[in-house]
Amino acid sequence: MYRQIKGKDVWHFCTNCSMWPTSDYKESESPTPGELCNECKSKKKSGECR
Ligand SMILES: [Zn+2]
């Protein structure tokens, strides 16, 4: 599941991301075209994405 803070273009997909939205966000299984969070991407790369 992906989350995006309302009004922002960046999608997060790691619940342990320091920027993971916990309020005022929208959720999607398939994010619309937009940016993916760099922190989430690097966590995934190093196997730390939760
Ligand atoms: Zn993120």
N, CA, C, O and the ligand as a Tripos MOL2 file, in Angstrom:
@<TRIPOS>MOLECULE
protein
  201   199    51     0     0
PROTEIN
NO_CHARGES

@<TRIPOS>ATOM
      1 N           0.8310   -1.2010    0.0000 N.3       1 MET1
      2 CA          0.0000    0.0000    0.0000 C.3       1 MET1
      3 C           0.8710    1.2590    0.0000 C.2       1 MET1
      4 O           1.8750    1.3420    0.7080 O.2       1 MET1
      5 N           0.4680    2.2150   -0.7970 N.am      2 TYR2
      6 CA          1.2210    3.4620   -0.8970 C.3       2 TYR2
      7 C           0.4660    4.5790   -0.1850 C.2       2 TYR2
      8 O          -0.7650    4.6070   -0.1620 O.2       2 TYR2
      9 N           1.2230    5.4850    0.3860 N.am      3 ARG3
     10 CA          0.5970    6.6510    1.0160 C.3       3 ARG3
     11 C           1.2440    7.9340    0.5110 C.2       3 ARG3
     12 O           2.4440    8.0020    0.2430 O.2       3 ARG3
     13 N           0.3960    8.9360    0.3960 N.am      4 GLN4
     14 CA          0.8530   10.2290   -0.0810 C.3       4 GLN4
     15 C           0.2510   11.3100    0.8030 C.2       4 GLN4
     16 O          -0.9550   11.3320    1.0490 O.2       4 GLN4
     17 N           1.0940   12.1890    1.2650 N.am      5 ILE5
     18 CA          0.5820   13.3100    2.0440 C.3       5 ILE5
     19 C          -0.2110   14.2120    1.1210 C.2       5 ILE5
     20 O           0.2240   14.5210    0.0110 O.2       5 ILE5
     21 N          -1.3720   14.6320    1.5820 N.am      6 LYS6
     22 CA         -2.2180   15.4690    0.7380 C.3       6 LYS6
     23 C          -1.4820   16.7400    0.3340 C.2       6 LYS6
     24 O          -0.8660   17.4130    1.1610 O.2       6 LYS6
     25 N          -1.5620   17.0490   -0.9460 N.am      7 GLY7
     26 CA         -0.9130   18.2450   -1.4420 C.3       7 GLY7
     27 C           0.5200   18.0330   -1.8890 C.2       7 GLY7
     28 O           1.1680   18.9560   -2.3830 O.2       7 GLY7
     29 N           1.0320   16.7680   -1.7090 N.am      8 LYS8
     30 CA          2.3970   16.4630   -2.1240 C.3       8 LYS8
     31 C           2.3730   15.4430   -3.2560 C.2       8 LYS8
     32 O           1.3750   14.7520   -3.4630 O.2       8 LYS8
     33 N           3.4850   15.3560   -3.9840 N.am      9 ASP9
     34 CA          3.5570   14.4360   -5.1140 C.3       9 ASP9
     35 C           4.2540   13.1300   -4.7700 C.2       9 ASP9
     36 O           4.2420   12.1900   -5.5640 O.2       9 ASP9
     37 N           4.8560   13.0660   -3.5990 N.am     10 VAL10
     38 CA          5.7120   11.9280   -3.2760 C.3      10 VAL10
     39 C           4.9240   10.7960   -2.6160 C.2      10 VAL10
     40 O           4.1710   11.0120   -1.6660 O.2      10 VAL10
     41 N           5.1160    9.5870   -3.1410 N.am     11 TRP11
     42 CA          4.4770    8.4020   -2.5790 C.3      11 TRP11
     43 C           5.4460    7.6410   -1.6940 C.2      11 TRP11
     44 O           6.6170    7.4730   -2.0350 O.2      11 TRP11
     45 N           4.9490    7.1820   -0.5530 N.am     12 HIS12
     46 CA          5.7480    6.3620    0.3610 C.3      12 HIS12
     47 C           5.1890    4.9480    0.3760 C.2      12 HIS12
     48 O           3.9830    4.7400    0.2450 O.2      12 HIS12
     49 N           6.0900    3.9760    0.5380 N.am     13 PHE13
     50 CA          5.6230    2.5840    0.6040 C.3      13 PHE13
     51 C           6.3080    1.7830    1.6890 C.2      13 PHE13
     52 O           6.0910    0.5750    1.7830 O.2      13 PHE13
     53 N           7.1310    2.4180    2.5160 N.am     14 CYS14
     54 CA          7.7620    1.7390    3.6560 C.3      14 CYS14
     55 C           7.1990    2.3310    4.9410 C.2      14 CYS14
     56 O           7.3010    3.5340    5.1810 O.2      14 CYS14
     57 N           6.6030    1.4670    5.7670 N.am     15 THR15
     58 CA          6.0030    1.9980    6.9950 C.3      15 THR15
     59 C           7.0670    2.5090    7.9570 C.2      15 THR15
     60 O           6.7600    3.2750    8.8700 O.2      15 THR15
     61 N           8.3200    2.0900    7.7590 N.am     16 ASN16
     62 CA          9.3760    2.5800    8.6490 C.3      16 ASN16
     63 C          10.1050    3.7860    8.0640 C.2      16 ASN16
     64 O          11.1440    4.1960    8.5820 O.2      16 ASN16
     65 N           9.5810    4.3410    7.0150 N.am     17 CYS17
     66 CA         10.1410    5.5770    6.4650 C.3      17 CYS17
     67 C           9.9380    6.7020    7.4760 C.2      17 CYS17
     68 O           8.8840    6.8010    8.1060 O.2      17 CYS17
     69 N          10.9580    7.5510    7.6240 N.am     18 SER18
     70 CA         10.8350    8.6290    8.6090 C.3      18 SER18
     71 C           9.7730    9.6430    8.1870 C.2      18 SER18
     72 O           9.3030   10.4440    8.9950 O.2      18 SER18
     73 N           9.4050    9.5930    6.9090 N.am     19 MET19
     74 CA          8.4030   10.5230    6.4020 C.3      19 MET19
     75 C           7.0430    9.8580    6.2080 C.2      19 MET19
     76 O           6.1300   10.4810    5.6650 O.2      19 MET19
     77 N           6.8910    8.6110    6.6390 N.am     20 TRP20
     78 CA          5.6450    7.8710    6.4510 C.3      20 TRP20
     79 C           4.4730    8.6650    7.0040 C.2      20 TRP20
     80 O           4.4640    9.0110    8.1860 O.2      20 TRP20
     81 N           3.4860    8.9570    6.1700 N.am     21 PRO21
     82 CA          2.3620    9.7770    6.6310 C.3      21 PRO21
     83 C           1.4570    9.0200    7.6100 C.2      21 PRO21
     84 O           1.0700    7.8800    7.3540 O.2      21 PRO21
     85 N           1.1350    9.6460    8.7000 N.am     22 THR22
     86 CA          0.2430    9.0110    9.6680 C.3      22 THR22
     87 C          -1.0650    9.7750    9.7990 C.2      22 THR22
     88 O          -2.0130    9.2810   10.4100 O.2      22 THR22
     89 N          -1.1280   10.9570    9.2410 N.am     23 SER23
     90 CA         -2.3800   11.7030    9.2440 C.3      23 SER23
     91 C          -2.4440   12.5840    8.0120 C.2      23 SER23
     92 O          -1.4160   12.9790    7.4610 O.2      23 SER23
     93 N          -3.6360   12.8810    7.5940 N.am     24 ASP24
     94 CA         -3.8560   13.7450    6.4470 C.3      24 ASP24
     95 C          -3.1510   13.2210    5.1910 C.2      24 ASP24
     96 O          -2.4270   13.9520    4.5150 O.2      24 ASP24
     97 N          -3.3800   11.9420    4.8980 N.am     25 TYR25
     98 CA         -2.7720   11.3420    3.7180 C.3      25 TYR25
     99 C          -3.8490   10.6590    2.8920 C.2      25 TYR25
    100 O          -4.9720   10.4590    3.3560 O.2      25 TYR25
    101 N          -3.4950   10.3010    1.6560 N.am     26 LYS26
    102 CA         -4.3670    9.4290    0.9000 C.3      26 LYS26
    103 C          -3.6070    8.1620    0.5630 C.2      26 LYS26
    104 O          -2.3810    8.1590    0.4520 O.2      26 LYS26
    105 N          -4.3680    7.0750    0.4010 N.am     27 GLU27
    106 CA         -3.7880    5.7520    0.2830 C.3      27 GLU27
    107 C          -4.1930    5.1450   -1.0560 C.2      27 GLU27
    108 O          -5.3090    5.3510   -1.5320 O.2      27 GLU27
    109 N          -3.2650    4.3910   -1.6610 N.am     28 SER28
    110 CA         -3.5770    3.7670   -2.9370 C.3      28 SER28
    111 C          -2.7750    2.4910   -3.1040 C.2      28 SER28
    112 O          -1.6370    2.3960   -2.6430 O.2      28 SER28
    113 N          -3.3810    1.4970   -3.7750 N.am     29 GLU29
    114 CA         -2.6450    0.2640   -4.0620 C.3      29 GLU29
    115 C          -1.7640    0.4450   -5.2800 C.2      29 GLU29
    116 O          -0.7170   -0.1910   -5.4020 O.2      29 GLU29
    117 N          -2.1900    1.3110   -6.1750 N.am     30 SER30
    118 CA         -1.3940    1.5910   -7.3710 C.3      30 SER30
    119 C          -1.3010    3.0960   -7.5400 C.2      30 SER30
    120 O          -2.2290    3.7330   -8.0400 O.2      30 SER30
    121 N          -0.1860    3.6580   -7.1250 N.am     31 PRO31
    122 CA         -0.0550    5.1180   -7.1160 C.3      31 PRO31
    123 C          -0.1480    5.7040   -8.5090 C.2      31 PRO31
    124 O           0.3520    5.1360   -9.4790 O.2      31 PRO31
    125 N          -0.7840    6.8280   -8.5840 N.am     32 THR32
    126 CA         -0.8220    7.5680   -9.8330 C.3      32 THR32
    127 C           0.5880    8.0490  -10.1290 C.2      32 THR32
    128 O           1.4120    8.1600   -9.2210 O.2      32 THR32
    129 N           0.8690    8.3340  -11.3850 N.am     33 PRO33
    130 CA          2.2160    8.8090  -11.7080 C.3      33 PRO33
    131 C           2.6310    9.9480  -10.7850 C.2      33 PRO33
    132 O           1.8830   10.9010  -10.5680 O.2      33 PRO33
    133 N           3.8010    9.8300  -10.2670 N.am     34 GLY34
    134 CA          4.3110   10.8230   -9.3430 C.3      34 GLY34
    135 C           5.6540   10.3340   -8.8570 C.2      34 GLY34
    136 O           6.1760    9.3330   -9.3480 O.2      34 GLY34
    137 N           6.2050   11.0280   -7.9110 N.am     35 GLU35
    138 CA          7.5040   10.6370   -7.4080 C.3      35 GLU35
    139 C           7.3820    9.5930   -6.3230 C.2      35 GLU35
    140 O           6.4340    9.6060   -5.5380 O.2      35 GLU35
    141 N           8.3520    8.6810   -6.2810 N.am     36 LEU36
    142 CA          8.4520    7.7690   -5.1620 C.3      36 LEU36
    143 C           9.5250    8.3150   -4.2250 C.2      36 LEU36
    144 O          10.5490    8.8520   -4.6460 O.2      36 LEU36
    145 N           9.2430    8.1530   -2.9480 N.am     37 CYS37
    146 CA         10.1360    8.6850   -1.9200 C.3      37 CYS37
    147 C          11.5400    8.0930   -2.0370 C.2      37 CYS37
    148 O          11.6990    6.8800   -2.1700 O.2      37 CYS37
    149 N          12.5440    8.9470   -1.9880 N.am     38 ASN38
    150 CA         13.9190    8.4740   -2.0880 C.3      38 ASN38
    151 C          14.3240    7.6210   -0.9020 C.2      38 ASN38
    152 O          15.0720    6.6540   -1.0510 O.2      38 ASN38
    153 N          13.8290    7.9800    0.2810 N.am     39 GLU39
    154 CA         14.1760    7.1900    1.4570 C.3      39 GLU39
    155 C          13.5720    5.8010    1.3500 C.2      39 GLU39
    156 O          14.2270    4.8060    1.6610 O.2      39 GLU39
    157 N          12.3050    5.7340    0.9040 N.am     40 CYS40
    158 CA         11.6640    4.4320    0.7120 C.3      40 CYS40
    159 C          12.4360    3.5960   -0.3020 C.2      40 CYS40
    160 O          12.6380    2.3980   -0.1070 O.2      40 CYS40
    161 N          12.8620    4.2350   -1.3770 N.am     41 LYS41
    162 CA         13.5880    3.5090   -2.4110 C.3      41 LYS41
    163 C          14.9100    2.9590   -1.8900 C.2      41 LYS41
    164 O          15.2750    1.8230   -2.1910 O.2      41 LYS41
    165 N          15.6180    3.7540   -1.1170 N.am     42 SER42
    166 CA         16.9090    3.2880   -0.6210 C.3      42 SER42
    167 C          16.7180    2.2190    0.4490 C.2      42 SER42
    168 O          17.5370    1.3080    0.5690 O.2      42 SER42
    169 N          15.6310    2.3260    1.2330 N.am     43 LYS43
    170 CA         15.3340    1.2670    2.2080 C.3      43 LYS43
    171 C          15.0490   -0.0460    1.4980 C.2      43 LYS43
    172 O          15.5160   -1.1040    1.9200 O.2      43 LYS43
    173 N          14.2850    0.0270    0.4250 N.am     44 LYS44
    174 CA         13.9600   -1.1760   -0.3200 C.3      44 LYS44
    175 C          15.2230   -1.8080   -0.8940 C.2      44 LYS44
    176 O          15.4000   -3.0270   -0.8730 O.2      44 LYS44
    177 N          16.0900   -0.9480   -1.4030 N.am     45 LYS45
    178 CA         17.3380   -1.4030   -2.0010 C.3      45 LYS45
    179 C          18.1820   -2.1580   -0.9900 C.2      45 LYS45
    180 O          18.7810   -3.1840   -1.3130 O.2      45 LYS45
    181 N          18.2280   -1.6460    0.2410 N.am     46 SER46
    182 CA         19.0650   -2.2800    1.2540 C.3      46 SER46
    183 C          18.2970   -3.3010    2.0810 C.2      46 SER46
    184 O          18.8040   -3.8090    3.0810 O.2      46 SER46
    185 N          17.0650   -3.6020    1.6580 N.am     47 GLY47
    186 CA         16.2860   -4.6340    2.3230 C.3      47 GLY47
    187 C          15.7210   -4.2400    3.6600 C.2      47 GLY47
    188 O          15.3830   -5.0990    4.4750 O.2      47 GLY47
    189 N          15.6120   -2.9270    3.8980 N.am     48 GLU48
    190 CA         15.1120   -2.4680    5.1970 C.3      48 GLU48
    191 C          13.6960   -1.9380    5.1370 C.2      48 GLU48
    192 O          13.1860   -1.4080    6.1240 O.2      48 GLU48
    193 N          13.0570   -2.0740    3.9900 N.am     49 CYS49
    194 CA         11.7020   -1.5620    3.8430 C.3      49 CYS49
    195 C          10.7270   -2.4540    4.5950 C.2      49 CYS49
    196 O          10.6640   -3.6580    4.3470 O.2      49 CYS49
    197 N           9.9740   -1.8730    5.5030 N.am     50 ARG50
    198 CA          8.9940   -2.6460    6.2820 C.3      50 ARG50
    199 C           7.5910   -2.1790    5.9470 C.2      50 ARG50
    200 O           6.6190   -2.7000    6.4940 O.2      50 ARG50
    201 ZN          9.2100    7.4130    2.2780 Zn       51 ZN51
@<TRIPOS>BOND
     1     1     2 1
     2     2     3 1
     3     3     4 2
     4     3     5 am
     5     5     6 1
     6     6     7 1
     7     7     8 2
     8     7     9 am
     9     9    10 1
    10    10    11 1
    11    11    12 2
    12    11    13 am
    13    13    14 1
    14    14    15 1
    15    15    16 2
    16    15    17 am
    17    17    18 1
    18    18    19 1
    19    19    20 2
    20    19    21 am
    21    21    22 1
    22    22    23 1
    23    23    24 2
    24    23    25 am
    25    25    26 1
    26    26    27 1
    27    27    28 2
    28    27    29 am
    29    29    30 1
    30    30    31 1
    31    31    32 2
    32    31    33 am
    33    33    34 1
    34    34    35 1
    35    35    36 2
    36    35    37 am
    37    37    38 1
    38    38    39 1
    39    39    40 2
    40    39    41 am
    41    41    42 1
    42    42    43 1
    43    43    44 2
    44    43    45 am
    45    45    46 1
    46    46    47 1
    47    47    48 2
    48    47    49 am
    49    49    50 1
    50    50    51 1
    51    51    52 2
    52    51    53 am
    53    53    54 1
    54    54    55 1
    55    55    56 2
    56    55    57 am
    57    57    58 1
    58    58    59 1
    59    59    60 2
    60    59    61 am
    61    61    62 1
    62    62    63 1
    63    63    64 2
    64    63    65 am
    65    65    66 1
    66    66    67 1
    67    67    68 2
    68    67    69 am
    69    69    70 1
    70    70    71 1
    71    71    72 2
    72    71    73 am
    73    73    74 1
    74    74    75 1
    75    75    76 2
    76    75    77 am
    77    77    78 1
    78    78    79 1
    79    79    80 2
    80    79    81 am
    81    81    82 1
    82    82    83 1
    83    83    84 2
    84    83    85 am
    85    85    86 1
    86    86    87 1
    87    87    88 2
    88    87    89 am
    89    89    90 1
    90    90    91 1
    91    91    92 2
    92    91    93 am
    93    93    94 1
    94    94    95 1
    95    95    96 2
    96    95    97 am
    97    97    98 1
    98    98    99 1
    99    99   100 2
   100    99   101 am
   101   101   102 1
   102   102   103 1
   103   103   104 2
   104   103   105 am
   105   105   106 1
   106   106   107 1
   107   107   108 2
   108   107   109 am
   109   109   110 1
   110   110   111 1
   111   111   112 2
   112   111   113 am
   113   113   114 1
   114   114   115 1
   115   115   116 2
   116   115   117 am
   117   117   118 1
   118   118   119 1
   119   119   120 2
   120   119   121 am
   121   121   122 1
   122   122   123 1
   123   123   124 2
   124   123   125 am
   125   125   126 1
   126   126   127 1
   127   127   128 2
   128   127   129 am
   129   129   130 1
   130   130   131 1
   131   131   132 2
   132   131   133 am
   133   133   134 1
   134   134   135 1
   135   135   136 2
   136   135   137 am
   137   137   138 1
   138   138   139 1
   139   139   140 2
   140   139   141 am
   141   141   142 1
   142   142   143 1
   143   143   144 2
   144   143   145 am
   145   145   146 1
   146   146   147 1
   147   147   148 2
   148   147   149 am
   149   149   150 1
   150   150   151 1
   151   151   152 2
   152   151   153 am
   153   153   154 1
   154   154   155 1
   155   155   156 2
   156   155   157 am
   157   157   158 1
   158   158   159 1
   159   159   160 2
   160   159   161 am
   161   161   162 1
   162   162   163 1
   163   163   164 2
   164   163   165 am
   165   165   166 1
   166   166   167 1
   167   167   168 2
   168   167   169 am
   169   169   170 1
   170   170   171 1
   171   171   172 2
   172   171   173 am
   173   173   174 1
   174   174   175 1
   175   175   176 2
   176   175   177 am
   177   177   178 1
   178   178   179 1
   179   179   180 2
   180   179   181 am
   181   181   182 1
   182   182   183 1
   183   183   184 2
   184   183   185 am
   185   185   186 1
   186   186   187 1
   187   187   188 2
   188   187   189 am
   189   189   190 1
   190   190   191 1
   191   191   192 2
   192   191   193 am
   193   193   194 1
   194   194   195 1
   195   195   196 2
   196   195   197 am
   197   197   198 1
   198   198   199 1
   199   199   200 2
@<TRIPOS>SUBSTRUCTURE
     1 MET1         2 RESIDUE 1 A MET
     2 TYR2         6 RESIDUE 1 A TYR
     3 ARG3        10 RESIDUE 1 A ARG
     4 GLN4        14 RESIDUE 1 A GLN
     5 ILE5        18 RESIDUE 1 A ILE
     6 LYS6        22 RESIDUE 1 A LYS
     7 GLY7        26 RESIDUE 1 A GLY
     8 LYS8        30 RESIDUE 1 A LYS
     9 ASP9        34 RESIDUE 1 A ASP
    10 VAL10       38 RESIDUE 1 A VAL
    11 TRP11       42 RESIDUE 1 A TRP
    12 HIS12       46 RESIDUE 1 A HIS
    13 PHE13       50 RESIDUE 1 A PHE
    14 CYS14       54 RESIDUE 1 A CYS
    15 THR15       58 RESIDUE 1 A THR
    16 ASN16       62 RESIDUE 1 A ASN
    17 CYS17       66 RESIDUE 1 A CYS
    18 SER18       70 RESIDUE 1 A SER
    19 MET19       74 RESIDUE 1 A MET
    20 TRP20       78 RESIDUE 1 A TRP
    21 PRO21       82 RESIDUE 1 A PRO
    22 THR22       86 RESIDUE 1 A THR
    23 SER23       90 RESIDUE 1 A SER
    24 ASP24       94 RESIDUE 1 A ASP
    25 TYR25       98 RESIDUE 1 A TYR
    26 LYS26      102 RESIDUE 1 A LYS
    27 GLU27      106 RESIDUE 1 A GLU
    28 SER28      110 RESIDUE 1 A SER
    29 GLU29      114 RESIDUE 1 A GLU
    30 SER30      118 RESIDUE 1 A SER
    31 PRO31      122 RESIDUE 1 A PRO
    32 THR32      126 RESIDUE 1 A THR
    33 PRO33      130 RESIDUE 1 A PRO
    34 GLY34      134 RESIDUE 1 A GLY
    35 GLU35      138 RESIDUE 1 A GLU
    36 LEU36      142 RESIDUE 1 A LEU
    37 CYS37      146 RESIDUE 1 A CYS
    38 ASN38      150 RESIDUE 1 A ASN
    39 GLU39      154 RESIDUE 1 A GLU
    40 CYS40      158 RESIDUE 1 A CYS
    41 LYS41      162 RESIDUE 1 A LYS
    42 SER42      166 RESIDUE 1 A SER
    43 LYS43      170 RESIDUE 1 A LYS
    44 LYS44      174 RESIDUE 1 A LYS
    45 LYS45      178 RESIDUE 1 A LYS
    46 SER46      182 RESIDUE 1 A SER
    47 GLY47      186 RESIDUE 1 A GLY
    48 GLU48      190 RESIDUE 1 A GLU
    49 CYS49      194 RESIDUE 1 A CYS
    50 ARG50      198 RESIDUE 1 A ARG
    51 ZN51       201 GROUP 0 **** ****
